[in-house]
Amino acid sequence: MNVRLKVFALLEAHGVPASEADDLVAALGAGAVAGVQCEVVELGGMAPASRGAVFSDGWDDGVRVVSEALVGIADREWSGRGGEAV
C-alpha cells in the first residue's frame, strides 16, 4: 500500500488529476496481475510426466483455478478504481 501512496503523491506532484491518477494506478495493478496470469497459463500441461495422469490432471486443474482467480483479481483491481487518489 505504501507504494501506491507514493505513486499517487508523485502523480499529484506532477499535476495529474486525481481521477486520472486513479485510472493509471488501477491500470498498473491490473496489468501486473494480468501479466502473472499469462505466466500461470503457460504452466498448463507442464506437470512432470513421471508423476502420472492423475497428478497431471490435478496440475492442470490447479493452473485453471489459479488463472481464473488472477483474472478476477485483475478485474477487481480495475473496476475498484476511483477515489483512492483523493
Backbone as numpy.savetxt, mean C-alpha at the origin, in Angstrom:
# Nx Ny Nz CAx CAy CAz Cx Cy Cz
3.83 7.78 11.44 3.01 8.97 11.44 3.87 10.23 11.44
5.02 10.18 12.09 5.89 11.36 12.11 6.34 11.75 10.71
6.57 10.77 9.85 7.00 11.06 8.49 5.89 11.79 7.75
4.66 11.35 7.92 3.53 12.02 7.27 3.46 13.48 7.72
3.62 13.72 9.01 3.57 15.09 9.53 4.70 15.94 8.95
5.87 15.34 8.80 7.00 16.07 8.21 6.72 16.42 6.75
6.14 15.46 6.02 5.82 15.73 4.62 4.78 16.84 4.54
3.76 16.78 5.39 2.75 17.85 5.39 3.40 19.20 5.71
4.31 19.22 6.67 4.98 20.47 7.04 5.82 21.01 5.88
6.52 20.13 5.19 7.32 20.55 4.04 6.43 21.10 2.92
5.34 20.41 2.66 4.43 20.88 1.61 3.82 22.23 1.98
3.46 22.38 3.24 2.89 23.66 3.71 3.92 24.78 3.57
5.17 24.47 3.93 6.23 25.47 3.85 6.47 25.93 2.41
6.11 25.08 1.47 6.28 25.43 0.05 4.99 25.93 -0.58
4.02 26.22 0.27 2.79 26.85 -0.22 1.79 25.92 -0.88
1.93 24.61 -0.67 0.98 23.66 -1.25 -0.30 23.71 -0.42
-1.45 23.93 -1.07 -2.72 23.96 -0.33 -2.98 22.62 0.38
-3.67 22.70 1.51 -3.92 21.51 2.34 -4.60 20.41 1.56
-5.59 20.74 0.74 -6.30 19.70 0.00 -5.37 18.98 -0.99
-4.48 19.74 -1.61 -3.52 19.13 -2.53 -2.50 18.29 -1.76
-2.09 18.77 -0.59 -1.15 18.02 0.24 -1.77 16.69 0.67
-3.06 16.72 1.04 -3.75 15.48 1.41 -3.72 14.49 0.25
-4.02 14.98 -0.94 -4.02 14.09 -2.12 -2.63 13.53 -2.40
-1.61 14.38 -2.29 -0.24 13.92 -2.56 0.21 12.86 -1.56
-0.03 13.10 -0.29 0.39 12.15 0.73 -0.40 10.84 0.62
-1.69 10.94 0.35 -2.50 9.74 0.16 -2.03 8.95 -1.06
-1.69 9.65 -2.13 -1.20 8.98 -3.34 0.13 8.28 -3.07
0.99 8.92 -2.30 2.27 8.28 -1.94 2.04 7.01 -1.13
1.16 7.09 -0.14 0.88 5.92 0.69 0.24 4.81 -0.11
-0.77 5.15 -0.89 -1.46 4.14 -1.70 -0.51 3.54 -2.73
0.33 4.38 -3.32 1.28 3.89 -4.31 2.31 2.94 -3.71
2.76 3.25 -2.50 3.72 2.38 -1.83 3.11 1.01 -1.55
1.88 1.01 -1.06 1.20 -0.27 -0.78 0.95 -1.03 -2.07
0.55 -0.32 -3.13 0.31 -0.96 -4.42 1.60 -1.58 -4.96
2.71 -0.92 -4.74 3.99 -1.48 -5.16 4.31 -2.78 -4.45
4.06 -2.82 -3.17 4.27 -4.05 -2.40 3.32 -5.14 -2.88
2.08 -4.77 -3.17 1.10 -5.74 -3.66 1.58 -6.37 -4.96
2.18 -5.59 -5.84 2.71 -6.12 -7.10 3.80 -7.16 -6.83
4.63 -6.90 -5.84 5.68 -7.85 -5.50 5.10 -9.13 -4.90
4.08 -9.00 -4.08 3.44 -10.17 -3.47 2.83 -11.06 -4.55
2.15 -10.45 -5.52 1.51 -11.21 -6.60 2.54 -12.08 -7.32
3.75 -11.57 -7.48 4.80 -12.32 -8.17 5.22 -13.58 -7.41
4.85 -13.69 -6.14 5.20 -14.88 -5.36 4.28 -16.06 -5.65
3.17 -15.79 -6.33 2.26 -16.87 -6.69 2.96 -17.90 -7.56
2.75 -19.16 -7.25 3.37 -20.25 -8.01 4.84 -20.46 -7.71
5.35 -19.82 -6.66 6.78 -19.92 -6.36 7.07 -20.76 -5.12
6.09 -21.54 -4.68 6.34 -22.41 -3.53 7.38 -23.46 -3.91
8.22 -23.85 -2.96 9.21 -24.88 -3.26 8.52 -26.18 -3.68
8.87 -26.69 -4.85 8.24 -27.91 -5.38 8.44 -29.09 -4.44
9.53 -29.09 -3.71 9.82 -30.21 -2.81 8.83 -30.33 -1.66
8.04 -29.28 -1.41 7.10 -29.29 -0.30 5.77 -29.95 -0.65
5.51 -30.18 -1.91 4.31 -30.90 -2.32 3.17 -29.99 -2.74
2.14 -30.63 -3.29 1.00 -29.91 -3.85 0.17 -29.20 -2.79
-0.02 -29.83 -1.64 -0.84 -29.21 -0.59 -0.18 -27.92 -0.11
1.13 -27.98 0.10 1.86 -26.78 0.51 1.76 -25.70 -0.57
1.92 -26.11 -1.82 1.85 -25.18 -2.94 0.48 -24.51 -3.03
-0.58 -25.30 -2.84 -1.93 -24.73 -2.86 -2.11 -23.72 -1.73
-1.62 -24.07 -0.54 -1.71 -23.16 0.60 -0.89 -21.90 0.36
0.26 -22.07 -0.24 1.12 -20.93 -0.58 0.37 -19.96 -1.48
-0.19 -20.49 -2.55 -0.90 -19.65 -3.50 -2.14 -19.01 -2.89
-2.83 -19.75 -2.03 -3.97 -19.16 -1.31 -3.51 -18.01 -0.43
-2.39 -18.19 0.24 -1.84 -17.13 1.08 -1.45 -15.90 0.27
-0.83 -16.13 -0.87 -0.46 -15.01 -1.75 -1.72 -14.24 -2.15
-2.76 -14.97 -2.50 -4.01 -14.32 -2.93 -4.63 -13.50 -1.79
-4.66 -14.07 -0.60 -5.26 -13.37 0.55 -4.47 -12.11 0.89
-3.16 -12.22 0.92 -2.33 -11.06 1.24 -2.46 -10.01 0.14
-2.47 -10.44 -1.10 -2.63 -9.50 -2.21 -3.94 -8.73 -2.10
-5.02 -9.45 -1.83 -6.33 -8.79 -1.68 -6.34 -7.83 -0.51
-5.69 -8.21 0.58 -5.62 -7.33 1.75 -4.85 -6.06 1.42
-3.76 -6.19 0.68 -2.98 -5.01 0.31 -3.76 -4.09 -0.62
-4.53 -4.65 -1.53 -5.38 -3.83 -2.40 -6.37 -3.04 -1.54
-6.95 -3.70 -0.54 -7.88 -3.02 0.37 -7.21 -1.89 1.14
-5.99 -2.14 1.59 -5.25 -1.11 2.33 -4.95 0.08 1.42
-4.52 -0.18 0.20 -4.24 0.92 -0.75 -5.51 1.71 -1.03
-6.62 1.00 -1.22 -7.90 1.69 -1.46 -8.30 2.57 -0.27
-8.14 2.04 0.94 -8.49 2.83 2.13 -7.57 4.03 2.28
-6.30 3.83 1.97 -5.33 4.94 2.06 -5.75 6.08 1.14
-6.15 5.74 -0.08 -6.54 6.77 -1.03 -7.90 7.36 -0.67
-8.88 6.53 -0.35 -10.23 7.05 -0.08 -10.32 7.75 1.26
-9.37 7.51 2.14 -9.39 8.14 3.46 -8.75 9.51 3.51
-8.32 10.00 2.35 -7.64 11.29 2.32 -8.63 12.42 2.63
-8.08 13.50 3.01 -8.92 14.66 3.24 -8.87 15.13 4.68
-8.38 16.31 4.86 -8.40 16.93 6.18 -7.20 16.63 7.05
-6.35 15.71 6.64 -5.22 15.37 7.48 -4.17 16.47 7.50
-4.05 17.19 6.41 -3.05 18.25 6.33 -3.38 19.42 7.25
-4.64 19.56 7.57 -5.07 20.66 8.43 -4.72 20.31 9.82
